[in-house]
Amino acid sequence: MAINLQKGQRVDLTKGNPGLTRILVGLGWDPVQSSGGGGGFFGSLFGGGGAPNVDCDASVIMLGANDRLQNNKDVIYFGNLKSADGSVQHSGDNLTGDGDGDDEQIMIDLSRVPSNIEKLVFVVNIYDCVKRKQHFGMIRNAFIRVVNPGNQQELIHYNLTDDYSGRTCLVTGEIYRHGNEWKFAAIGNATNAASLSEVVRSYS
């Protein structure tokens, strides 16, 4: 059974799962269903079928001591799908968020994360949000989960249920070192960062 977390909760990830080194982190969201019906599943919110989908992008920021980014290559996202050390690999971009299950997935080999990396921060932001005038009030059912890919067992599940209207960036969760083990924290903090680069600068 997965552990269902509330905002702010922290839980052991590896201590209760001896031998666990490889994990899959899945992030998902759905577009808000419009009542108008026309113009596609998101069309009426924008007054027609020609408007863009809300394109949410999941990223991982690998941080060193004092929550600081040590190298821009430690940001894993659709433009840099694999960390230099090979410990973190992104599944690639999902442009719509439509459909069930994970929208984007990140595979992590905890045993290969360099010793100078103390925390992995999972961020979801809206691509081109300013130009498209989009925000997280336009999506629903956002979640982050941790799965053991060896047996497909879901270990941790966190539904982000706050009202994020007007916000454009979401720090969903963190995996961090605790002694020789790894723990997971349900964060759920939203900001008005207009791009991933703006988020990254906050850790520089």
C-alpha positions as CSV (number, residue, x, y, z in Angstrom):
1,M,0.0,0.0,0.0
2,A,1.2,3.5,-0.9
3,I,1.7,6.1,1.8
4,N,-0.6,9.0,1.0
5,L,0.9,12.2,2.2
6,Q,-0.5,15.6,3.1
7,K,1.4,18.9,2.5
8,G,4.4,19.2,4.7
9,Q,4.7,15.6,5.7
10,R,8.0,13.8,5.4
11,V,8.5,10.0,5.2
12,D,11.4,7.6,5.0
13,L,11.9,6.3,1.4
14,T,14.8,3.8,1.7
15,K,14.9,2.9,5.4
16,G,11.7,0.8,5.2
17,N,12.5,-0.6,1.8
18,P,15.9,-2.3,2.2
19,G,17.8,-2.6,-1.1
20,L,15.7,0.0,-2.9
21,T,18.0,2.0,-5.1
22,R,16.1,2.6,-8.3
23,I,12.8,4.6,-8.1
24,L,10.4,6.1,-10.6
25,V,8.9,9.4,-9.8
26,G,5.7,10.1,-11.7
27,L,4.0,13.5,-12.0
28,G,0.6,14.0,-13.4
29,W,-2.1,16.6,-14.0
30,D,-5.3,17.1,-16.0
31,P,-6.7,20.1,-17.8
32,V,-9.8,21.6,-16.3
33,Q,-12.8,20.2,-18.2
34,S,-14.8,23.1,-19.7
35,S,-18.6,23.0,-19.6
36,G,-18.9,24.5,-23.1
37,G,-17.8,21.4,-24.8
38,G,-16.7,23.1,-28.0
39,G,-13.2,23.7,-29.2
40,G,-11.6,20.7,-27.6
41,F,-11.2,19.8,-23.9
42,F,-9.8,23.2,-23.1
43,G,-11.1,25.3,-25.9
44,S,-13.9,27.2,-24.2
45,L,-11.7,28.6,-21.5
46,F,-9.9,30.5,-24.2
47,G,-12.8,31.3,-26.4
48,G,-12.2,28.8,-29.2
49,G,-10.5,25.7,-30.4
50,G,-7.3,27.5,-31.7
51,A,-5.9,28.2,-28.2
52,P,-2.9,26.2,-26.9
53,N,-3.1,23.5,-24.4
54,V,-1.7,24.1,-21.0
55,D,1.8,22.5,-21.4
56,C,3.1,21.6,-17.9
57,D,6.8,20.6,-17.7
58,A,8.3,18.5,-14.9
59,S,11.9,19.1,-13.9
60,V,14.4,17.9,-11.3
61,I,16.9,20.3,-9.7
62,M,19.8,18.5,-8.1
63,L,21.1,20.6,-5.1
64,G,24.3,20.5,-3.1
65,A,25.0,21.8,0.4
66,N,22.8,24.7,1.6
67,D,20.2,24.0,-1.1
68,R,22.5,25.5,-3.8
69,L,22.7,24.5,-7.4
70,Q,26.3,23.7,-8.2
71,N,26.1,23.3,-12.0
72,N,23.4,24.2,-14.6
73,K,23.8,20.6,-15.9
74,D,22.2,19.5,-12.6
75,V,18.8,20.7,-13.9
76,I,17.0,17.8,-15.6
77,Y,14.1,18.8,-17.9
78,F,12.8,18.4,-21.4
79,G,15.9,20.1,-22.8
80,N,18.4,18.1,-20.7
81,L,16.9,14.6,-20.2
82,K,19.8,13.0,-18.4
83,S,22.1,14.0,-15.6
84,A,25.8,13.9,-16.4
85,D,26.3,11.1,-13.9
86,G,23.4,9.1,-15.3
87,S,21.6,8.9,-12.0
88,V,18.5,10.9,-13.1
89,Q,16.7,10.4,-16.4
90,H,13.6,12.2,-17.7
91,S,11.0,10.5,-19.9
92,G,10.5,13.5,-22.1
93,D,7.9,16.2,-22.6
94,N,4.1,15.7,-22.5
95,L,2.4,18.6,-24.2
96,T,-1.2,18.3,-23.0
97,G,-1.6,16.4,-19.7
98,D,-4.5,14.6,-21.2
99,G,-5.3,11.0,-20.3
100,D,-4.9,8.9,-17.1
101,G,-1.8,8.1,-15.1
102,D,1.6,9.8,-15.1
103,D,2.1,12.6,-17.6
104,E,5.9,12.7,-17.1
105,Q,8.2,10.3,-15.4
106,I,11.7,10.5,-14.0
107,M,13.8,7.5,-13.3
108,I,16.4,7.8,-10.5
109,D,19.2,5.5,-9.4
110,L,19.8,6.7,-5.8
111,S,23.0,4.7,-5.6
112,R,24.5,6.7,-8.5
113,V,23.6,10.2,-7.2
114,P,26.9,11.9,-6.5
115,S,27.8,12.4,-2.9
116,N,27.9,16.2,-3.2
117,I,24.2,16.1,-4.2
118,E,22.0,16.3,-1.1
119,K,18.5,17.0,-2.4
120,L,16.4,16.5,-5.6
121,V,13.7,19.0,-6.0
122,F,10.7,18.2,-8.3
123,V,9.2,21.2,-10.0
124,V,6.3,21.6,-12.4
125,N,6.0,24.8,-14.4
126,I,3.8,26.0,-17.2
127,Y,5.6,26.5,-20.5
128,D,5.3,30.0,-22.0
129,C,2.7,30.9,-19.2
130,V,3.0,34.7,-19.5
131,K,2.4,34.8,-23.3
132,R,-0.4,32.2,-23.1
133,K,-1.9,33.8,-19.9
134,Q,-2.1,30.4,-18.2
135,H,-1.8,29.4,-14.6
136,F,-2.3,26.4,-12.3
137,G,-6.0,27.2,-11.7
138,M,-6.4,25.7,-15.2
139,I,-5.3,22.2,-14.3
140,R,-6.6,19.8,-11.7
141,N,-5.7,16.4,-10.2
142,A,-2.0,17.2,-9.8
143,F,0.1,14.6,-8.0
144,I,3.5,13.3,-7.5
145,R,4.2,9.6,-6.7
146,V,7.2,7.4,-6.1
147,V,7.1,3.8,-7.5
148,N,9.5,0.9,-7.2
149,P,10.0,0.0,-10.8
150,G,11.2,-3.5,-9.9
151,N,7.7,-4.6,-8.9
152,Q,5.6,-1.5,-9.9
153,Q,4.6,-1.0,-6.3
154,E,3.6,2.5,-5.5
155,L,5.4,3.6,-2.4
156,I,4.4,7.2,-1.9
157,H,1.5,9.3,-3.3
158,Y,0.9,13.0,-2.7
159,N,-2.2,14.8,-4.2
160,L,-1.7,18.5,-4.5
161,T,-5.1,19.8,-3.5
162,D,-4.5,23.5,-2.7
163,D,-5.9,26.3,-4.8
164,Y,-3.1,27.3,-7.1
165,S,-5.0,29.8,-9.2
166,G,-2.8,32.5,-10.5
167,R,0.4,30.6,-9.8
168,T,2.7,29.4,-12.6
169,C,5.3,27.2,-10.8
170,L,4.8,24.4,-8.4
171,V,7.5,22.7,-6.2
172,T,5.8,19.4,-5.7
173,G,8.2,17.4,-3.6
174,E,11.8,16.7,-2.5
175,I,13.9,13.6,-2.1
176,Y,16.8,14.3,0.2
177,R,19.6,12.5,2.1
178,H,19.1,11.7,5.8
179,G,22.3,10.1,7.0
180,N,22.8,7.1,4.8
181,E,19.1,7.0,3.8
182,W,16.8,9.0,1.6
183,K,13.5,10.6,2.6
184,F,10.7,12.2,0.7
185,A,9.0,15.5,1.6
186,A,5.6,16.6,0.3
187,I,6.1,20.3,-0.5
188,G,3.2,21.7,-2.6
189,N,4.5,25.3,-2.7
190,A,3.5,27.5,-5.6
191,T,5.1,30.6,-6.9
192,N,4.7,33.1,-9.7
193,A,8.0,32.2,-11.4
194,A,7.5,32.7,-15.2
195,S,10.0,30.1,-16.3
196,L,12.2,27.2,-15.2
197,S,15.2,29.4,-15.5
198,E,13.7,31.8,-12.9
199,V,13.2,28.9,-10.5
200,V,16.7,27.7,-11.0
201,R,18.1,31.2,-10.3
202,S,16.5,31.1,-6.8
203,Y,18.8,28.1,-6.0
204,S,21.9,29.7,-7.4
